[in-house]
Amino acid sequence: MTTFDPARRKLLGRALAFGALTMLTGCNFDDLQHPDLADKFLRLMSGWNNEVQAALFNPHTLAPTFKASEITRPPRFNAFYDITRAPQVDLAKWRLELGGLIGDKRAWRIDQLRALPQESQITRLICVEGWRVIGQWSGVPLRHFLRAVGADTRARYVAFKCADGYYTSIDMESALHPQTILALDFLGAPLTAPFGAPVRLRVPTKLGFKNPKSIMAMEVTNRWTGGYWEKQGYNWFSGS
């Protein structure tokens, strides 16, 4: 069982800023006693990183895939709360709400998603904290779903809101990547609460925190909405 530690994450972010700042001419230790300076510099560097990563991203390059024998067992739980607090979503009442630049905004039921063509992948999830696991996910390619609902794929972002209050957004090129899926199954069975039931985003070209779980709403937009961890200083693009 693994949980995100917000304090540890913030410390890590400031440590990275601290290391970068110490290389700048004119900076001294006394200057770095002011966390606002580190935070400001970190935001500038994060914005620069976003631009560089987006420029280097190739929508046709696939993330590595693995054999079934390489799957990590037991699977590793990962969230910003304890596993006992994973949201229990009532499938009978659950609906995927749609908004923004989408032609058909009618909400989707889980059986409707399962009726669409499904794809399976064995890929690696990499956490920003440094650990990694290999798992098998199956679901609807997001690019197919976006086209099915008449989404404007010329828009810049796809944003997600989750049952646990988590939220994030990804760039449209990553949303249209052939390996990006709305995952419904994990390890050959329907998703359970700790792993994102009833549907989660699986983006193997991005870090783990860009793979939101227990999705309740999706929006296509040209408005940058950031994300839960991004608001605390983490790089938004966070992908290859």
URSUL-V955291 format. One record per residue. N is the residue number from 0. RES is the residue in three letters. PSI is psi in whole degrees, -180 to 180 (NA if undefined). Layout:
# URSUL-V955291
((N,RES,PSI) (N,RES,PSI))
This chain:
# URSUL-V955291
((0,MET,130) (1,THR,136) (2,THR,153) (3,PHE,138) (4,ASP,106) (5,PRO,-40) (6,ALA,-41) (7,ARG,-40) (8,ARG,-44) (9,LYS,-39) (10,LEU,-42) (11,LEU,-44) (12,GLY,-43) (13,ARG,-32) (14,ALA,-40) (15,LEU,-42) (16,ALA,-41) (17,PHE,-46) (18,GLY,-40) (19,ALA,-39) (20,LEU,-34) (21,THR,-16) (22,MET,-6) (23,LEU,136) (24,THR,134) (25,GLY,-9) (26,CYS,140) (27,ASN,175) (28,PHE,-36) (29,ASP,-38) (30,ASP,-36) (31,LEU,-3) (32,GLN,-8) (33,HIS,106) (34,PRO,-26) (35,ASP,-35) (36,LEU,-45) (37,ALA,-43) (38,ASP,-41) (39,LYS,-45) (40,PHE,-40) (41,LEU,-40) (42,ARG,-40) (43,LEU,-45) (44,MET,-36) (45,SER,-41) (46,GLY,-41) (47,TRP,-42) (48,ASN,-40) (49,ASN,-46) (50,GLU,-42) (51,VAL,-46) (52,GLN,-40) (53,ALA,-39) (54,ALA,-33) (55,LEU,-17) (56,PHE,129) (57,ASN,112) (58,PRO,-7) (59,HIS,-7) (60,THR,128) (61,LEU,147) (62,ALA,154) (63,PRO,146) (64,THR,162) (65,PHE,170) (66,LYS,158) (67,ALA,-32) (68,SER,-14) (69,GLU,-1) (70,ILE,137) (71,THR,123) (72,ARG,133) (73,PRO,160) (74,PRO,156) (75,ARG,123) (76,PHE,143) (77,ASN,119) (78,ALA,177) (79,PHE,20) (80,TYR,170) (81,ASP,153) (82,ILE,-29) (83,THR,-14) (84,ARG,6) (85,ALA,131) (86,PRO,135) (87,GLN,104) (88,VAL,130) (89,ASP,109) (90,LEU,-34) (91,ALA,-30) (92,LYS,-16) (93,TRP,138) (94,ARG,140) (95,LEU,108) (96,GLU,139) (97,LEU,145) (98,GLY,175) (99,GLY,-142) (100,LEU,65) (101,ILE,131) (102,GLY,-44) (103,ASP,102) (104,LYS,14) (105,ARG,138) (106,ALA,152) (107,TRP,139) (108,ARG,165) (109,ILE,-35) (110,ASP,-30) (111,GLN,-39) (112,LEU,-40) (113,ARG,-21) (114,ALA,-14) (115,LEU,159) (116,PRO,136) (117,GLN,150) (118,GLU,150) (119,SER,149) (120,GLN,146) (121,ILE,104) (122,THR,174) (123,ARG,132) (124,LEU,126) (125,ILE,125) (126,CYS,148) (127,VAL,-21) (128,GLU,-7) (129,GLY,-19) (130,TRP,163) (131,ARG,150) (132,VAL,158) (133,ILE,132) (134,GLY,169) (135,GLN,122) (136,TRP,146) (137,SER,146) (138,GLY,-163) (139,VAL,124) (140,PRO,128) (141,LEU,-36) (142,ARG,-36) (143,HIS,-41) (144,PHE,-43) (145,LEU,-40) (146,ARG,-35) (147,ALA,-32) (148,VAL,7) (149,GLY,36) (150,ALA,147) (151,ASP,99) (152,THR,3) (153,ARG,-10) (154,ALA,166) (155,ARG,-32) (156,TYR,155) (157,VAL,123) (158,ALA,150) (159,PHE,142) (160,LYS,142) (161,CYS,165) (162,ALA,-25) (163,ASP,9) (164,GLY,-7) (165,TYR,151) (166,TYR,151) (167,THR,177) (168,SER,155) (169,ILE,162) (170,ASP,154) (171,MET,-36) (172,GLU,-41) (173,SER,-34) (174,ALA,-34) (175,LEU,-1) (176,HIS,140) (177,PRO,-20) (178,GLN,-2) (179,THR,120) (180,ILE,156) (181,LEU,98) (182,ALA,133) (183,LEU,-23) (184,ASP,149) (185,PHE,126) (186,LEU,39) (187,GLY,9) (188,ALA,157) (189,PRO,143) (190,LEU,140) (191,THR,169) (192,ALA,-48) (193,PRO,-23) (194,PHE,16) (195,GLY,18) (196,ALA,145) (197,PRO,-16) (198,VAL,139) (199,ARG,162) (200,LEU,135) (201,ARG,112) (202,VAL,91) (203,PRO,-9) (204,THR,3) (205,LYS,165) (206,LEU,161) (207,GLY,-37) (208,PHE,-7) (209,LYS,12) (210,ASN,72) (211,PRO,148) (212,LYS,161) (213,SER,56) (214,ILE,134) (215,MET,-28) (216,ALA,147) (217,MET,138) (218,GLU,137) (219,VAL,127) (220,THR,161) (221,ASN,4) (222,ARG,124) (223,TRP,123) (224,THR,-5) (225,GLY,-140) (226,GLY,173) (227,TYR,-54) (228,TRP,-31) (229,GLU,-35) (230,LYS,-24) (231,GLN,11) (232,GLY,3) (233,TYR,149) (234,ASN,132) (235,TRP,-48) (236,PHE,-52) (237,SER,52) (238,GLY,177) (239,SER,NA))
